[in-house]
Amino acid sequence: MYRVAICGRPNVGKSTLFNRITGSRRSIVGDEPGMTRDRIIEVAEWGDKQFELIDTGGILPDEKDLIPEKIVEQASLAFGDADLLLLVVDLRAGMTPLDESLNALIRNTGKPYAVVANKADVEKLEDEALEFHSLGVDRIFPVSAEHGRGVGDLLDWIGEKIPEQQLREEPEDEIRVAIIGRPNVGKSSLLNRFVGKDRVIVTNLPGTTRDAVDTVVESEGQRFRIIDTAGIRRKGKTGEMAEKLSVIMARKSMVRCDVVLLVIDAQEGATKLDATIAGYAYDAGKSVIIVVNKWDLVEKDTHTQAAKELDYRRRLRFLDFAPMIFVSALSGQRVARILRLVGEAYRARYIRVPTAELNKLMEKVMKPHLASSGTSRKFPLMYGTQAGVAPPTFVLFTRSSKPLHFSTQRFFINQLRQAFGFYASPIRILERRRKARKNASKG
């Protein structure tokens, strides 16, 4: 697919332009410079054309600090992947030495590009874009990314550049996977191991990833869209606006995925914050695989893994359905198995149980269970049916006006798993109870 990369110095409105063109809120937008650190990729459409749009972090070529240096690396990768480049500048600020340096950097790629003079919020400002002709670029587009002014002309020009054979494509079937967890547990390292190259920034600094980054990976004939999310901190630790937005973006990413990889640090173990983050995935009804990372750094004997798993499951009791795998993103140990487990979890989310088979199970298993437990003299369940998938959801119609005891629900869920699988997926139970009779009285 044709690729267009947006680049420029920090805080010129690159992410606002990205969101305007894609019609999404994928990139974080705020007044703080350097909000975007990784490359964000989204499919955009204009007319009958379709292309991938790449948002890069604000480039600071002369900075030697670790994060800006990594941003430059990511932007350079985007240059290599892109067919067309857009250099975004701030019309109100005018041309800066950094704009000139970036223009030279982009020109050296030999790829077609245009200057997008952003923040032309009113027509009279458009003439000020003329000074950017000194950069030696053929096309300059004055736009207001915030209000949409001039963006249509820019898109018309991009559409002309896209070869006719690359018309709108139907997306292939893909499994959407979100990688979640606390900061610095190795989420980005895990993604890079899947991809086989440095797709996102990886450092030892916690909270390096701020955006939710999509990467498409193909493994054993199956496409996976993997979303690397920002590390989620405790509420009291999210002082910066960017970090608060990252928590919101991470939770939104969970909503649009099928399977969640909950990454925990083998050295630190399962913490209360891990349980909180896992609760977000559970509440969203997502299939969950617990990935214990940095397993290579743990001293162990033949009983260590079993003991650790027992401890982690005790702390994450509500994820008793989630498989657990011990890996090392650094060395690649067992990482290849993860996507196979994801595929199995995805298929299990869409299992449908025929109503006849479900009611046979209720008659065979639930009736003896309730009779032996003394829950009710009369069997309270009339029948059940599956109401939905992803997650599997069942409706139980009961004779009683009182809710089923939680132990009965749990027993029923366990029987469903034993009979039909539902690997790695939560199961939802809804009750349709008989309405209680009202005592009529006169007087």
C-alpha positions as CSV (number, residue, x, y, z in Angstrom):
1,M,0.0,0.0,0.0
2,Y,1.2,3.6,-0.8
3,R,2.8,5.2,2.3
4,V,2.8,8.8,3.3
5,A,4.9,10.0,6.3
6,I,4.3,13.2,8.2
7,C,7.5,14.7,9.7
8,G,8.7,18.0,11.2
9,R,10.0,19.6,14.4
10,P,8.1,19.3,17.7
11,N,4.8,21.0,18.2
12,V,4.0,22.1,14.7
13,G,0.7,20.2,14.5
14,K,1.8,16.9,12.9
15,S,-0.5,14.7,15.1
16,T,-3.4,17.1,14.6
17,L,-2.9,16.8,10.8
18,F,-2.7,13.0,11.2
19,N,-6.0,12.9,13.1
20,R,-7.7,15.2,10.6
21,I,-6.7,13.1,7.6
22,T,-7.5,9.7,9.2
23,G,-10.6,10.9,11.0
24,S,-9.4,9.4,14.2
25,R,-7.9,10.3,17.6
26,R,-5.1,7.8,17.3
27,S,-2.3,10.3,18.0
28,I,-2.1,12.2,21.3
29,V,-2.6,15.9,20.8
30,G,-1.6,18.6,23.4
31,D,0.3,21.8,24.0
32,E,3.4,20.0,25.4
33,P,6.1,19.5,22.7
34,G,7.2,16.0,21.8
35,M,3.9,14.3,22.6
36,T,4.3,11.7,19.9
37,R,7.4,9.5,20.4
38,D,6.8,6.4,18.2
39,R,5.5,6.0,14.7
40,I,1.7,5.8,14.4
41,I,0.3,4.2,11.3
42,E,-3.3,4.4,10.1
43,V,-5.1,3.7,6.8
44,A,-6.5,6.8,5.3
45,E,-9.0,7.2,2.4
46,W,-9.6,9.9,-0.1
47,G,-12.0,9.4,-3.0
48,D,-11.3,5.9,-4.4
49,K,-7.7,5.9,-3.1
50,Q,-6.4,4.4,0.0
51,F,-3.0,4.9,1.6
52,E,-1.1,4.4,4.9
53,L,-0.4,7.6,6.8
54,I,2.6,7.6,9.3
55,D,2.9,10.1,12.1
56,T,6.4,10.5,13.5
57,G,7.8,12.0,16.6
58,G,9.0,15.6,16.6
59,I,12.5,15.4,15.1
60,L,15.4,17.1,16.9
61,P,18.5,16.1,14.8
62,D,21.1,17.7,17.1
63,E,19.8,16.5,20.4
64,K,21.9,13.8,22.2
65,D,19.4,12.9,24.9
66,L,18.2,9.4,24.7
67,I,14.5,9.9,23.8
68,P,15.1,12.5,21.1
69,E,17.8,10.3,19.6
70,K,15.4,7.4,19.5
71,I,12.8,9.7,17.9
72,V,15.2,10.5,15.1
73,E,15.8,6.8,14.6
74,Q,12.1,6.1,14.3
75,A,11.6,9.0,11.9
76,S,14.5,7.7,9.7
77,L,12.8,4.3,9.6
78,A,9.6,6.1,8.5
79,F,11.5,7.9,5.7
80,G,12.7,4.5,4.5
81,D,9.2,3.0,4.5
82,A,7.4,6.0,2.9
83,D,6.7,6.7,-0.7
84,L,5.9,10.4,-0.1
85,L,7.0,12.8,2.7
86,L,5.1,15.8,4.2
87,L,7.3,18.3,6.0
88,V,5.0,20.2,8.5
89,V,6.0,23.7,9.5
90,D,4.4,26.3,11.8
91,L,3.2,29.2,9.6
92,R,2.8,31.5,12.5
93,A,6.3,30.9,13.8
94,G,7.8,31.3,10.3
95,M,10.8,29.4,9.0
96,T,13.3,28.3,11.6
97,P,16.9,26.9,11.2
98,L,15.5,23.5,12.4
99,D,13.0,23.6,9.5
100,E,15.9,24.2,7.1
101,S,17.9,21.3,8.6
102,L,15.0,18.9,8.3
103,N,14.3,20.0,4.7
104,A,17.9,19.2,3.8
105,L,17.5,15.8,5.6
106,I,14.3,15.0,3.7
107,R,15.7,16.2,0.3
108,N,18.6,13.8,0.7
109,T,16.2,10.9,0.7
110,G,15.5,11.6,-3.0
111,K,11.7,11.0,-2.3
112,P,8.9,13.3,-3.4
113,Y,7.8,15.7,-0.7
114,A,5.8,18.8,0.0
115,V,5.8,21.4,2.7
116,V,2.6,21.7,4.8
117,A,2.4,25.2,6.3
118,N,0.1,24.5,9.3
119,K,-1.9,26.9,11.5
120,A,-3.2,29.0,8.5
121,D,-6.4,29.4,10.4
122,V,-7.5,32.4,8.4
123,E,-7.1,33.2,4.7
124,K,-4.9,36.3,5.2
125,L,-2.2,34.1,6.8
126,E,-1.8,32.0,3.6
127,D,0.4,34.5,1.9
128,E,3.0,34.1,4.7
129,A,3.6,30.6,3.3
130,L,5.5,32.1,0.4
131,E,8.7,32.4,2.5
132,F,9.0,28.6,2.6
133,H,9.6,28.6,-1.2
134,S,13.2,29.4,-0.2
135,L,13.5,25.8,0.8
136,G,13.5,24.9,-2.9
137,V,10.4,22.8,-2.6
138,D,7.8,22.7,-5.5
139,R,4.6,22.3,-3.5
140,I,3.6,24.2,-0.4
141,F,0.1,23.7,1.1
142,P,-1.1,26.3,3.7
143,V,-3.5,24.4,5.9
144,S,-5.3,24.5,9.3
145,A,-5.1,21.0,10.6
146,E,-7.3,22.0,13.5
147,H,-10.1,23.5,11.4
148,G,-9.6,21.5,8.2
149,R,-8.8,24.5,5.9
150,G,-6.7,23.5,2.9
151,V,-6.5,19.8,3.8
152,G,-8.7,18.8,0.9
153,D,-6.2,20.3,-1.6
154,L,-3.4,18.5,0.1
155,L,-5.3,15.2,-0.1
156,D,-6.1,15.8,-3.8
157,W,-2.4,16.1,-4.5
158,I,-1.6,13.0,-2.5
159,G,-4.3,11.1,-4.4
160,E,-2.6,12.1,-7.7
161,K,0.6,10.6,-6.5
162,I,-0.9,7.2,-5.7
163,P,-0.6,4.8,-8.7
164,E,-3.9,3.7,-10.2
165,Q,-3.3,0.0,-9.5
166,Q,-3.3,0.9,-5.8
167,L,-7.0,1.6,-5.5
168,R,-9.1,0.9,-2.4
169,E,-8.3,-2.5,-0.9
170,E,-10.5,-4.7,1.3
171,P,-8.7,-5.4,4.6
172,E,-7.7,-9.0,5.2
173,D,-8.9,-10.9,8.2
174,E,-6.6,-10.1,11.1
175,I,-6.6,-10.7,14.8
176,R,-6.2,-7.5,16.9
177,V,-3.9,-7.9,19.9
178,A,-3.2,-5.3,22.6
179,I,0.0,-5.5,24.7
180,I,-0.7,-4.0,28.1
181,G,1.0,-3.7,31.5
182,R,2.9,-1.5,33.9
183,P,5.7,0.7,32.5
184,N,9.0,-0.9,31.8
185,V,7.9,-4.6,31.9
186,G,9.1,-5.1,28.3
187,K,6.0,-4.5,26.2
188,S,7.8,-2.7,23.4
189,S,10.6,-5.3,23.5
190,L,8.0,-8.0,23.0
191,L,6.5,-6.2,20.0
192,N,9.9,-5.7,18.5
193,R,10.6,-9.4,18.9
194,F,7.4,-10.2,17.1
195,V,8.3,-7.8,14.2
196,G,12.0,-8.7,14.1
197,K,13.2,-5.1,14.1
198,D,13.0,-2.0,16.3
199,R,9.4,-1.0,15.5
200,V,8.9,1.1,18.6
201,I,11.3,2.9,21.0
202,V,12.8,0.7,23.6
203,T,14.8,2.2,26.5
204,N,15.3,1.5,30.2
205,L,13.3,4.6,31.0
206,P,9.8,3.8,32.3
207,G,6.9,5.3,30.3
208,T,8.8,5.6,26.9
209,T,5.7,4.6,24.9
210,R,3.0,7.2,25.1
211,D,0.8,6.4,22.1
212,A,-0.9,3.2,21.1
213,V,1.1,1.9,18.2
214,D,-0.3,-0.5,15.6
215,T,1.9,-3.0,13.8
216,V,0.8,-5.7,11.4
217,V,2.6,-9.0,11.7
218,E,2.1,-12.2,9.7
219,S,2.8,-15.5,11.3
220,E,2.0,-19.0,10.0
221,G,-0.4,-17.5,7.4
222,Q,-2.4,-15.4,10.0
223,R,-2.3,-11.6,10.2
224,F,-2.1,-10.0,13.6
225,R,-2.6,-6.3,14.3
226,I,-0.5,-5.7,17.4
227,I,-1.1,-2.6,19.5
228,D,1.7,-1.6,21.9
229,T,0.1,0.6,24.6
230,A,1.7,3.0,27.1
231,G,2.5,1.6,30.5
232,I,-0.4,2.3,32.9
233,R,0.6,4.0,36.2
234,R,-1.4,4.4,39.4
235,K,-3.7,7.4,39.3
236,G,-1.5,9.3,41.7
237,K,1.5,8.8,39.4
238,T,-0.1,10.3,36.3
239,G,0.7,13.9,36.8
240,E,1.7,14.9,33.3
241,M,-1.2,15.5,30.9
242,A,0.5,13.2,28.3
243,E,0.7,10.3,30.8
244,K,-3.0,10.8,31.8
245,L,-3.9,10.7,28.1
246,S,-1.8,7.5,27.7
247,V,-4.0,5.7,30.2
248,I,-7.1,6.7,28.3
249,M,-5.5,5.7,25.0
250,A,-4.4,2.3,26.4
251,R,-7.9,1.6,27.7
252,K,-9.4,2.6,24.3
253,S,-6.9,0.2,22.6
254,M,-8.3,-2.6,24.7
255,V,-11.8,-1.8,23.5
256,R,-10.8,-2.3,19.8
257,C,-8.7,-5.5,20.3
258,D,-9.8,-9.2,20.5
259,V,-7.0,-10.6,22.7
260,V,-4.9,-8.9,25.4
261,L,-1.4,-9.8,26.3
262,L,-1.0,-8.8,30.0
263,V,2.8,-8.5,30.5
264,I,4.2,-8.8,34.0
265,D,7.8,-8.6,35.2
266,A,9.1,-12.0,36.4
267,Q,11.5,-10.3,38.8
268,E,8.9,-8.0,40.4
269,G,6.0,-10.5,40.3
270,A,2.3,-9.8,40.0
271,T,1.5,-6.5,41.8
272,K,-1.7,-4.8,42.8
273,L,-1.3,-2.5,39.7
274,D,-1.0,-5.6,37.5
275,A,-4.3,-6.7,39.0
276,T,-5.9,-3.3,38.3
277,I,-4.7,-3.3,34.7
278,A,-5.9,-6.9,34.2
279,G,-9.3,-5.7,35.6
280,Y,-9.5,-3.2,32.7
281,A,-9.2,-6.1,30.2
282,Y,-11.6,-8.3,32.1
283,D,-14.2,-5.6,32.3
284,A,-13.9,-5.0,28.5
285,G,-14.6,-8.7,28.0
286,K,-11.3,-9.5,26.2
287,S,-9.5,-12.8,26.0
288,V,-6.4,-12.6,28.1
289,I,-3.0,-14.3,27.9
290,I,-0.6,-13.6,30.9
291,V,2.9,-13.1,29.6
292,V,5.5,-13.3,32.3
293,N,8.5,-11.5,30.8
294,K,12.2,-11.4,31.9
295,W,12.1,-15.0,32.9
296,D,15.8,-15.3,31.9
297,L,16.7,-13.0,34.8
298,V,15.1,-15.2,37.5
299,E,17.2,-17.8,39.4
300,K,15.2,-21.0,39.2
301,D,15.1,-24.7,39.8
302,T,12.7,-27.4,38.6
303,H,9.9,-26.1,40.9
304,T,10.3,-22.4,40.3
305,Q,7.9,-22.0,37.4
306,A,5.1,-23.9,39.1
307,A,5.6,-22.0,42.4
308,K,5.6,-18.6,40.6
309,E,2.5,-19.5,38.6
310,L,0.6,-20.5,41.7
311,D,1.6,-17.2,43.4
312,Y,0.6,-15.1,40.3
313,R,-2.7,-16.8,40.0
314,R,-3.5,-16.2,43.7
315,R,-3.0,-12.5,43.1
316,L,-5.0,-12.6,39.8
317,R,-7.8,-14.9,40.9
318,F,-10.4,-13.4,38.5
319,L,-8.1,-14.4,35.5
320,D,-8.2,-18.1,36.3
321,F,-9.3,-18.7,32.7
322,A,-6.2,-17.0,31.3
323,P,-3.2,-19.2,30.2
324,M,0.2,-18.1,31.5
325,I,3.4,-18.3,29.5
326,F,7.0,-17.5,30.8
327,V,9.1,-15.8,28.2
328,S,12.1,-13.6,27.6
329,A,11.5,-10.8,25.0
330,L,15.3,-10.1,25.2
331,S,16.5,-13.6,24.2
332,G,13.3,-14.6,22.3
333,Q,12.7,-17.6,24.6
334,R,9.1,-19.0,24.0
335,V,8.0,-15.7,22.3
336,A,7.2,-17.6,19.1
337,R,4.5,-19.6,21.0
338,I,2.6,-16.5,22.0
339,L,1.0,-15.8,18.7
340,R,-0.1,-19.4,18.4
341,L,-1.9,-19.0,21.8
342,V,-3.4,-15.7,20.5
343,G,-4.8,-17.5,17.5
344,E,-6.3,-20.2,19.7
345,A,-7.8,-17.6,22.1
346,Y,-9.3,-15.7,19.2
347,R,-11.1,-18.7,17.7
348,A,-12.4,-19.7,21.1
349,R,-14.1,-16.2,21.5
350,Y,-16.4,-17.0,18.6
351,I,-17.5,-20.6,19.6
352,R,-21.3,-20.9,19.5
353,V,-23.0,-23.6,21.5
354,P,-26.3,-24.9,20.1
355,T,-29.2,-24.4,22.5
356,A,-30.0,-28.1,22.5
357,E,-26.5,-29.0,23.6
358,L,-26.5,-26.3,26.2
359,N,-29.7,-27.5,27.8
360,K,-28.5,-31.1,27.7
361,L,-25.5,-29.9,29.7
362,M,-27.8,-28.1,32.2
363,E,-29.9,-31.3,32.6
364,K,-27.0,-33.6,32.9
365,V,-24.7,-31.6,35.2
366,M,-26.5,-28.7,36.8
367,K,-29.5,-30.6,38.1
368,P,-27.5,-33.1,40.1
369,H,-25.2,-30.3,41.4
370,L,-28.1,-28.1,42.6
371,A,-29.8,-31.2,44.2
372,S,-26.7,-32.2,46.1
373,S,-26.0,-28.6,47.3
374,G,-29.5,-28.2,48.6
375,T,-29.8,-24.9,46.8
376,S,-33.4,-25.4,46.0
377,R,-35.9,-28.3,46.3
378,K,-37.1,-27.5,42.8
379,F,-34.6,-27.2,39.9
380,P,-34.5,-23.4,39.4
381,L,-33.2,-23.4,35.8
382,M,-35.8,-23.7,33.0
383,Y,-33.4,-23.4,30.0
384,G,-30.5,-21.4,28.7
385,T,-29.3,-20.1,25.4
386,Q,-26.2,-18.4,24.0
387,A,-26.9,-14.7,23.4
388,G,-23.6,-13.7,21.9
389,V,-19.9,-14.2,21.3
390,A,-16.7,-12.2,21.9
391,P,-17.0,-12.7,24.8
392,P,-19.3,-15.8,25.0
393,T,-22.5,-14.6,26.7
394,F,-25.2,-16.9,28.0
395,V,-28.7,-16.2,29.2
396,L,-30.2,-18.5,31.9
397,F,-34.0,-18.4,32.4
398,T,-34.9,-19.3,36.0
399,R,-38.0,-20.1,38.0
400,S,-36.9,-18.1,41.0
401,S,-37.1,-14.4,41.5
402,K,-33.8,-14.5,43.4
403,P,-30.4,-14.5,41.7
404,L,-28.4,-17.7,41.4
405,H,-25.8,-18.1,44.1
406,F,-22.3,-17.1,42.8
407,S,-21.0,-20.6,43.4
408,T,-23.7,-22.0,41.1
409,Q,-22.7,-19.5,38.3
410,R,-19.1,-20.4,38.8
411,F,-19.8,-24.1,38.6
412,F,-21.8,-23.6,35.4
413,I,-19.0,-21.6,33.8
414,N,-16.5,-24.3,34.7
415,Q,-18.8,-26.9,33.1
416,L,-19.0,-24.8,29.9
417,R,-15.2,-24.6,29.7
418,Q,-14.9,-28.3,30.3
419,A,-17.5,-29.2,27.6
420,F,-16.8,-26.5,24.9
421,G,-13.4,-24.9,25.6
422,F,-13.6,-21.1,25.5
423,Y,-9.8,-21.0,25.8
424,A,-8.5,-17.7,27.4
425,S,-11.9,-16.0,27.2
426,P,-14.1,-14.7,30.0
427,I,-17.7,-16.0,30.0
428,R,-20.6,-13.7,30.8
429,I,-23.8,-15.0,32.5
430,L,-27.1,-13.1,32.3
431,E,-30.1,-14.2,34.3
432,R,-33.8,-13.8,33.3
433,R,-35.6,-14.3,36.6
434,R,-39.3,-14.8,37.2
435,K,-40.8,-11.6,38.5
436,A,-41.7,-11.7,42.2
437,R,-45.4,-11.7,42.8
438,K,-46.7,-8.5,44.5
439,N,-48.9,-9.0,47.6
440,A,-52.2,-7.3,46.8
441,S,-54.0,-5.8,49.7
442,K,-57.0,-3.5,50.2
443,G,-57.7,-1.0,52.8
